[in-house]
């Protein structure tokens, strides 16, 4: 389960010196700037090594979904609009910024190709 695979990177606000907690797996990356990082089991990393760090969870998750769309054909594997049965109202992929109940999304994130 993804929850078991997540790792703490840092909670330092942007602009302040990072004090990242490091474990044996991330020790080699201790000098990287703090921010949100997603590592897929195939070795893909969001953001890519050397790229600017993502300072918001929204930015990082959007980039991860974009990668799944572009690199792994996600849109061919799901129907739009997609509202995962176990997801909350903020968890959706669709062509317009609306929740399942018809409400406008507060701060939508535009994915690859809209």
Buried (B, 14 or more C-beta within 10 A) or exposed (E): EEEEEEEEBBEBEEEEEBEBEBEEEBEEEEEBEBBBBBBEEEEBBBBEEEEEBBBEEBBBBBBBBBBBBEEEEBBEEEEEEBBEEEEEEEEBBBEEBBBEEEEEBEEBBEBBEE
